[in-house]
Amino acid sequence: MAESFTEIHSPEQKQYTNSIHFPLILTPTLNSSSLIDAIKSHKTWLQSQLHSAGAILFRGFPLSTATDFNDVVEAFGFDELPYVGGAAPRSNVVGRVFTANESPPHQKIPFHHEMAQVPEFPSKLFFFCEIEPKNGGETPIVLSHIIYERMRTKHPEFVQQLEEHGLMYVRVLGEGDNPASPIGRGWKSTFLTDDKSVAEQRAAKLGMKLEWLEDGVKTIMGPIPGIKFDESRQRKVWFNSMVAAYTGWEDERNDPVKAVTFGDGRPLPADIVYDCLNILEEESVAIPWKKGDVLLLDNWAVLHSRRSFDPPRRVLASLCK
């Protein structure tokens, strides 16, 4: 253990056969300096811990503002990933810091890898608890390779179909953002432009087709893999937004059942999608947020979600290449 950090444990954590706790929870030692200095001094060690555990929760450090959080993100030195092609309504707060999904408190956000439905996705995600929830509002996390193994054991034919055909994601976007929807990002903020031809160019770069409608645009992405191979860990991962799309991509423009299909257009079997949701819930870890918490996720290794909550709650995010 690096001298600036002490590992602590929480009853919600899981421990797998490699004796690593998920997530790893680090607090400051009595004589430790600031988290920023500790990160800079132990960057290589922290990255190896992230590679082993998949997620690190930094707890008990004196962090209170979005600027403090931005300094933590900057200290790691990861390149920023522009939020192009993502579905969640969110706004820039300061520097590299954005609000997390701004959809209403009563809505759950189902499990997903961040931006799994587009080819260029972040490899690292940071979350920061600026205002801890009155009740609920956890960000459950789950190891993706565990989900792949369980799904392959229980539904081998489905997993084989998924590996062969991939997935197709269909979403209808309005012009402006709709904060009442968990996927309410309008096309102008999705593609960071109000010019349709520029939007088409940026969509094409993502491998996405656009069909313009009277009051918005239909986006078609795919076929895109639903299972990926994590080169750095030499294992397959359940890398998709299948459950999120099928159970959560719903608003006045979108029917979740049509939002995701096999890559060849065939509908997904509802019973297997919902069984996958059950497996995700069984394997997940949900540690209640405390003010000042920073959660660092390896987006290759971990899916995340959001539980409903009683306000106030303010969790900020930052995406890295």
N, C-alpha and C positions, 0 to 999 in steps of 0.2 A: 504493500500500500504506500502510495506517495505521501511524503510527510505533511502535506497541506490538507489531506483529506482523511476522514474517518468513515468507515463503512458502518451503516446502521441497518436494521432490519424492520420490516413491517409485516403484520399478520397477513396482509393481502398478497404479498410476493409469492411467486412460484420458484421452486428449485428443481432443476432438471439433473439428469445423470452426470453432467460435467461439473456438478457442485457449484455452478454459478447461479446466483440469485437473479431473478427477472422481475422488475428492473434492478440494476445496481443502484443503491441509494448512498450518496456521499454527502457528508456534512463537514464543516470546517473543524480542524483540530484547534485546541485551545490557543496555540500560538500562531495560527495560520494568518497569512496576509489576506488581502481582498481576493475574491473569486477570480477577478481578471488577472491578477498577478499569478495566482495558483494555476490557472489555465495556461498562461504563457510559459510557466516553469515546467509544467508536466504534460504538455500537449501530446507528445508521443505516447506516453503512458495512458492518457485518457482515451486516445484513439484506439489503442489496443484493447482497453476495457470495453469500449463501445462495440468493437468488433466481436468480442467474446459474448457480451451480454445482450447486445441489440438495442438496449435503452439504458440511459443514466438519468436518475432524478437527483438534482442538486437541491438540497434542502437546508435551511437554517443559515443561509448567507444573507448579509444585509443588503438586499435588493428591494426597491420599492417602486421604481418608475420605469416607464417604457425606455427612457434613455439608459438607465442601468442595464436593462435587458439588451439593448442595442450594443452596449459596450461588451457584454458577455459574448454575443454572437461574433462581433468583430475580433475579439481576442482569439477565437479559434482559427480565424483566417481562411475559412471556406469561402469560395466564390458564391456570390448571390445568384439566385435563379429568378428571372423575371416571371411573374405569375401570368403566363399567357396560356389560355386553353383550359384553365381550371374552372370549376362550376360554382364554387362557393362565393356568395357576396361578401367582400371584405374590403377594408380601406386602409391606406397607408397611415401610420401613426407618426413615426419618426425614423429616419434613416432606413434600415432594412427591416423594420418592424411593421407588421400589419395586424389588424384585428383578426382573430380566428373567425370561423363561420358565424355570420351575424343573424342566422335564422332564429325564429322565436324560441324562447326558453322551453316551451312544452314539447318541442320537436326533438326527437332523438336523431342523431346522425349515425347511420350504420357503419360497420367496419369497412375500411378501404385502405389501400396504399395511396399516399398523396399523388394525385394526377396520374393514376395507373392507366387511365383511359386515353392518354396521349403519349407519343414516343419519348418526349423529353420531360422527364420528371425529376424532382429533387432527390439527391441521395441522402441528405440529412434534413431533419426538421427540428426546430426548436419551438417549445411552448413555454409561456411565462404566465404565472398567476399574479395579476396586478390586484384584483379584488377577489377574494375567495368566495365561493358560492355560499348563500345562506343555507342551502340544502341541495344535495345531488350535484349534478354538473361535472362528474368525474370524466376523465378522458381514458376509457379502457384501452388497453394495448394487448396484443397477442402476437406470438412468434409465428411467422408465416410458414416456415418449413414444417412446423408441427401440424398446421392445418392441412398442408399438402399431404403429409403422411397419413393423417386420419381419413381424409377424403379418399385417398387412393386405396386404402384398406377397405373402406365401407362402400364406396361407389366407384369401383375400378372402371366400369364401362363409361360412365359419365366423364371421369378424369381423362380417359383415353380420347374421347370425343373432343374434350376441351383442348387437349394437347395437339390434336390433329387440325382442328378448325378454328381455334381461338374464339374471340368474342367480337361482336359488333355493338357499338354504343350509339344510340340515337337520342338527340336532345333538341327541343325547340326553345330558342332564346328570343326574348323580347328585345326591344331596342335599348331600354334602360334597365337598371337593376331593380329587382323585386325582393326587398329584404324579408318579406313574409315567406319566401320559399327557400328551402335548403339548397336548391340549385338555381337560385334566382339571378345569377349574374347575367346581365344583358350582353348582346353581342359587342357593343361599343367598348365595354370594359374588359370583356373576354379577350378581344384582339387589340386592345389599347389603341383604338382608332375610331373615328366616325365616318371613315371613307370605306365604302363597300368594296372597292377594288383592292385596297390595302388589306382589308379583312380577308378577302379571298386569297391573297398572296400568303398571308400569315397562316391561314387555315391549311393551304396547300403544303406549306413547310412542315406542318404537323401530320400531313397525310390525311387531312380531314376534308370531306366534301361538304359544300354548302348549297342548300336549296332555299332561295329567298322567298319569303311569304309576304302577304300584305302588311303584317304588323310585326315582322321578325324574320327569323331564319331557322331552318332545320339543319342541324349538324349531324353528319354521319361519319363515324370514326371506326375504321376496321376494314377487314379483320385484323385484330391485334392480339398478340399472345395473352392467354389467361394464366399461364404458368411460365415462369422464367427460370433460368439457371443463374444462381448467384455464384459468379466466378470466384469471388474472394473467399467464399466459404465452401465452395465445391458441393452445392446442394440445390435441389429444386425448391422453389418458393411459390406460394399461392398468391401470385402477384396480379390482382385484378380489383375491379370495383363492382363485381357481379352482384353481391348481396346488397351493397349500397344502392345500386341502380334499381334492382328488381323490387326492393322493399321501401326505398326512400325517395327515388327521383319522381316525386309527384307534386304537381301544382296544376293551375288551370290550363297550362299548355301541354303537360306531359303525363303520359300513362306509364307507370313504372314497368308494367309487364312488357310493354313494347320498347322500353328504354334500353334493354340489353337482350341480345339473342346470341345463338351460336354464330360464328363467323360466316356460315353459309346461309344465314337468315332463319334457320329453324328456331322455334321457341324453346326456351329452357324449361325443363321439368320442374314445376313449382315445388313439389315435395322435396326434391333434392336441394333446391336453393334454400328452402326453409330449414332443412336438416343441417346444411352448412352454417346457417345463422346460429343454430343451437350449438354446434361444435365450436364456433367462434366464441360464443358466450361462455361455454364451459371452460375453455382454455384461457380466457382473458384475465387480466389483472387490472383492477380499478382502485387506485389509491386516491383517497379524497385530497383535493387541492388544499394547500396552505399558501397564504400570501408570501410572495417571494420565491416560490418554487420555480425552478427551470427544469424542464423535461427535454432531454436530447434523444431523438429517435434516429436509428438507421432505417431509412425508408425502404431499403432492400430487404431488411430482416423482419420488420414489424408493421402490422396493420393497426390502425387506431380508429376510435369512434368517439361519440360524445353522448352522455346521458342527459336527459331532461333535468331542469333545475328550477329552483325558486330564486329569482333575482335578489340582490345584485350579484353579478358574476362578470368578471372581465379577464379573459385569457387572450394573450397576444401570441403571435406566431412569426416565424421567420423561416424562409425556404432557402436551401443551399444546394448548389450543383453537386 
